[in-house]
Amino acid sequence: MIGREISVDEKIQCVFFIILVIFCGYALAEGPLTPSSPDTIILEKPLRAELVFKLGSNKPNEDFYKLRSFTVDKDGNIYILDAGNSRIQCFSNEGKFLFGFASQGQGPGELSDNASKIKILSDGNIYVIDNLQRRINVYNLKGEFLFLGKTKFKFSDNTSSSPAYFNDIVLLNNTYYLSSLFLEENHKPIHISHKLGKVDSSFGIFVEPAVNQLKRISGLLPLPYPWRMYYADSGSTKLVVTNKKEIIYSQSYPYRLIKYDTKGQVLKDIMGDVDFDTHHHVEYFREKGWQGVRSYPKHTGIVLDVSINRDNHVVVPYLNPDQDFFYIDIYDLDLNLVSRYKMPYIIADGKKGEYLYMGDVMIDDDNYLYASCNLKKITPRLLNTNLFLSKERNNVEVTGSHLVGRHLKTADNFPC
């Protein structure tokens, strides 16, 4: 028998969604910045976060089940992929429910109960990756279904008869680029699709999440194939597009950023300059006829997201392996580190079993940090989900049922 310690679905009891205003002495790279050079020392700047309020209850529009992904439009409206309920719920930037769309099924615009990614692309439309149904649904911002693309591309004709699982998608020059992670030596993680649903070619450097991972799974029984799919539908890869029409690829581990041109030529390849190991620590075990995987960190990836803000800086929030500090690195478009911010990790409480996945964190152009926080509890079904929202309110706390208030800002004397 093959499996992880406990399936992901069994672990998620509730999800918290946090929006924190970021005041870091620079408001996420305000004004001119000087790129770092080999002789430049980047000093960590302190950051602290306070929660303003949380939204989430057993109300019909807030009873999320398997919140897999979220996205935010230019007006601050939040679109939540409530995967277990096969729906998408839209809330205002104040947390007010606006409307919902999609339902369970296999018809046009319908979703499975395990869709994995929602994202607004450069054409202004919403894309939902539903790997279980092997397709990507496209909606406008009003929730009206537009079209879908089938995803029948195979990872490898030699090792797999199953279609690929995609983690992320971007649109550049009327061409789609999708990312995936499959544990095979010659795997190319970025896929070009001129027409959504058909992969025309692939490129990119394969990066092992864990050291010598391919070698270790090559002898596992039964055949190595199931182990190669370990990260396939986990959201562990990320794509962003720069205004120079370049693509930056990243993984939840290790902390590595690779910049490509649209033809797949590597333009820059860097490892995060940190003082800890950012690879995934994975142990494969056999116990009493059971084969499984133990990993550290158990739930949280190192790199939580990669985005580009309106000042054309690359923003990378990440954690250290002990999950006691939260960092934000700021790069210029040439991937030179220009700033680093650090605060005690209070977004999720590991002692309570809370954790984040890559893609659970986002920083928007208005310097709000969004995070959905999963709560682990062995249960056959989600009992409740909470949505945390935080905005600048001049230190005024919002209180009430399931509402608590904190505020995020930088203080020169804040001990980091």
N, C-alpha and C positions, 0 to 999 in steps of 0.2 A: 504494500500500500504506500502511496506517495502523497505527501501533503506538507503544509506548514503546521506550526504548532496549533493554531486555531484559525479558522477561515476569517477573512476580513469581515465578511457580513456578520459573523457571530460576534465580532469584537465591537462593532459600532453601536453604542447605545444612544448617544446623542451628539449633536454637532453644534458648536458655538461659532458664531460668525462675528469677528471683532473688527471694527474699523477704528483705527487710532490715528489721530492727527500727529504728524511728525514735525517737531521743531528741533532741529539738530544743530543750531548755530548757522546753518546754511539753507535750511528749508529744502533739503535734497538738492544741493548744488545750485543755489541761487548765485547769480553773478559770475564773473570770470573765475576760472579755475586754472591752475598751472599743472599740466600733466606731470606725473612722477617720472623720474629718471633713475638710473641705478644708484645715483648718489643722493637721491631724495628719500628721506625717512617719512613715512606716512604715520602720523600719530593717531591713535584711537581717540575719538571724541565721545563724551558721555551722552547718553540718551536715556530718557525714562518714559514710561507709558502709564497712562491711567485710563481705565475703562469708563466711558460715559454712560452707556446703557446697553442692555441686552434685550433682544426680542426673540421670543420663542415660547410656545405653549402647546396645549392640545387643541387650540383653535383650528378650524378646518384648513386654513391657509398656511398654518405654521407647523403642522404635524409632519415634519420631514422624515423620510425614511431613506437612509443611504444617500446623504448629500454628498455627491461625488465631485462637484465642480461648480464654479460660479464665474460670472463676468460682470463688468460694470460699463455702462455706456457713457458718452461724453457729458450727459446731464446728471450723472451720478446714480441713475437707476440701476438696481441690482437684479440680475437674472440668476436664479438659483436652479441648478439641475437637481431636482428632487428625484433621483434615479429610481429608488425603490417604489415610488408612487407613479413612475413613468410620466412625469409632468415637469413643467418649468414654471416657476413662480416669480413674478416680477414685483419688486418693492421699490418705493421711492427712496431717495437718499436720507429720508427721515425714518425709514423703516415702516412706512405705511404700505399695506398691500394694495397693488394696483390691478393686476389681472394675472391669470394663469393660462397656459395653453399646453397642447399635446396631451396624449393619453396612451394607455397601453394597447399594443396591437402591432400588426405588421402592415397596415395600410399607409397611405401617404401621410407624412407628418407624425405618425405614431412611433412610439418608442418601446424598447424592451424595458425590463426592470433593472437593467445594469448598464445603461448608457454612461459613458465615462468622462466626457469632456464637452464643455460649452465655451464658445469663444466668439467675440465679435471681430470680424476681419475688416480689411481696409475698404471693402465695398459697402460697409455699413450694415451687413446682414449677420445674423446669428447662425453659427454652425455648431451642430451637435454630433459628436462622434459616438456612434453606437456600435461597438465592436461585436456585440452579441448578435446583432442583426446584420452585420457586415455592411454597414452603410453609414452615410453622413447626411443628416437632414439639415435643410437650410430654411430659415424663417426670416421675416423682416422684424424690425424692432417692435411692431405691434403684435407679434406672435402669429402672423399669418404664414402658413406654409407656402414655400416657393418651389422647391425642387429637392431631389435627393441624388446622391451619387453612391453607387454600389462599390464596395471595396473588396475585390476578389484577388488582389495581389498576394502571391505566396512569398513567405520569407525565403524559402529555399526549396528547389525541386528535389534536392538530394535527401533532405532530412524531414521535410514537412509536407503534408498534403492539405494542411489547414491554411486558410487565408490569414493575412497579416493582421496584427492588432496595432492600431495607430494611437499614439499618445497626444500629438499636437498637430496643428495645422496653421499655415500662414498663406497669404495671397500676395504675390508680387509680380508685376508686369503681366497680369491676367493669367498667371500660372500658379497652381497650388504646390506647396511644398509640405510634405507630411513627415513626421518623425516616428521612429519605432526603436525598440531595443530587444534584440533576440540574441541569445548567447551562442553565437557561432563565429568562428574566427574571421570569416570573410564577409560578415554582415555589414551592409552599408546602411547607416541609420537614417538617411534623408532621401526622400522619394519625390520625384518630380511628376506632377500630374497636370497636363495641359487641359484635360477635361475631367472634372471631378468624377472619380469612380474608376479611372483607368490610370495605372502607374506606367509611365513611359520609360523611366530610367531611375537609377539610384546612385547615390554617391556618399562619401563621408568616411571618416576614420572610425573604426570600431574601438570603443573604449570599454575595457572590463570594469564593471562596478567594484568588484572585489579582486584582490591580487591573486593571480593564478587560478581564477575561477573556472576557465574553460578546461584546464588540465584536471581540476578536481572533479568536474562533473562528467568527464569523458568515460570514466569507468563505472559510473553509477548504474544500478539496475532498477527496474527494467531499462530499456534503451534510454540514452541521454536526452531524447527529445523532450519529454515533459519538463525536465529541469531547464532546458533552454528557453522555455516560455515563462520563467519565473517572474520577470519584470514586464512581460508583454502588455498587460492591461493595467499597469500600476500608475500611469501618468508620470513615469520617471524621466522622460525626456522633454525638452522644451525648445521651441524655436521663437526667435524674435527677428524682426526686419529693421534695418537702419535706414535713414534717409539717403544713404549712399547706395541703396539697393544691394545691400549685403545681408547675409544671414548669419546669425549667431546661434550656435547649437550648444546645449548644456544638458547635463544629467544630474539627478539628485545626488549621486556620488560617482566618481570623485569630483571635487571642486575643480572643474576644467571648463574653459570657454574656448570654442573653436569658431573662428569667423571664416566664412566661405563667400566667394562670389556666386552668382546665379548658375554658373556652369560647374560648380563643385570644386573649384580651385581653392586650396587653403591660403588664406590671407594672414591669419594670426592664430596661434595656438598657445594658450597660457594655462598654467596651473595656479590656483589661488595661493597667494603668498601668506600662508597661515602656519602657526606653530603646532598643528596637530594633523593626524592622518585623516584624510577625507574619503578614503575608500570605504566601501561597505565591508563589514566583518561578518562573514557567513560561515556557518558550520553545518555540514551535511552529516546526518546521523542515521543509524539503524538501531532500533530498540524494540525487541520482542515482536519482530515481524513488521514493524512500522518504520518507514523511511520518511524523514522530514527535514526541515531546515530551521535552524536557529540563527538569528541575526542580531547584530548590535550596530547602531541603535535598533531597537525592536520595531519601531514604527516610523520614526521621523528620518527623513533624508537630511543630508548635510545642506545641500543647496535647495532652498524652498521655492525660488522663483528667479527669473531673469526678465527684466523689462527695460524699456527705454522711455524716459520721461520727455516732457516738452522741451527741455533744455538740451536734448540729445545727449544725455548721459545714460550709461548702462547701469542699472540698479540691481544689485544682487543681495537679497536677504538670505542669511544662512545661520546655522547653529554649529556649535562645537559638539563633539561626540558625547560629552557628558550632559549635554542639553541644559546647561546652567547659564549660558550666555547667548544672546541674540545679537547678530551683527548685520550691518548694512554696508556693503562695499559699493563705491561709486567709481566708475571708469569713464574715460572719454571713449569716443567711437573707435579709437585705435587700440582699445583695451589697455590703456595705461591707467593704473590705479591712482585716483586723485584724492579720495577721502575714505575714511573708515569710521563707522559709528558702532558703539557697543553699549548694551544694557543688560542687566540681569534678566534672564528669560522668565517672563511672567505671563506670556501669552497662553501657554498651556501648562497645566500643573501635572507633572509626571507622577507625583505622589498619589494623585487621584486617578491615574490611568489615562490622562488626557494626552493627546499627541497630534502632530501635524504630518501631512504628506506633502511632497512637492506639488505645487499647484494650489495648495491651501492658503497661500499668502500672495498678496498682490499690493503694489504701491502705485497709485494712480497719479495723474498729472497735477492734482491739487494736493499732493503729498499726504493723502490718507492711506494708511496701511490697513488692508483687509486681511482677515485670517479666519478660516473655519477650523474649529478645534474639535477633534473627535474624542469621545469618551469611551474607553474600553470597558466592556462588561459582557461576560458570557451570557448571552440571552438569545433565544431563537428569533426574536423580533425586536425592532427598535421600540423603545417605550416612549421616548420623548426627544425632542430636538430643540435646542435653543439657538437663537441668532443674536449675536452681540453686535452692536453698532456703536461707534464712537466718533464724535465730531467735536471740533473746537467750539466750546460754549463759554469762553471767558471764565473758566473754572467753576461754572454753575453746574451742580450735580442734578441729574435727572433721576428721580426715584419712583418706585411704584412696583406693581407686580412684575417680577422677573426683570426689573430695571435697576441697574446700579450705575453709579457714575464715577468715572475717573477721567483724568485729562493727561495728554501726553505733551511734554515739552522738555527743553534742555535748560539746565541750570548750571552756571559756571562752577558752582561748588558741589554739584551732584557727584557723590562718590560712586565710581563705576567699579 
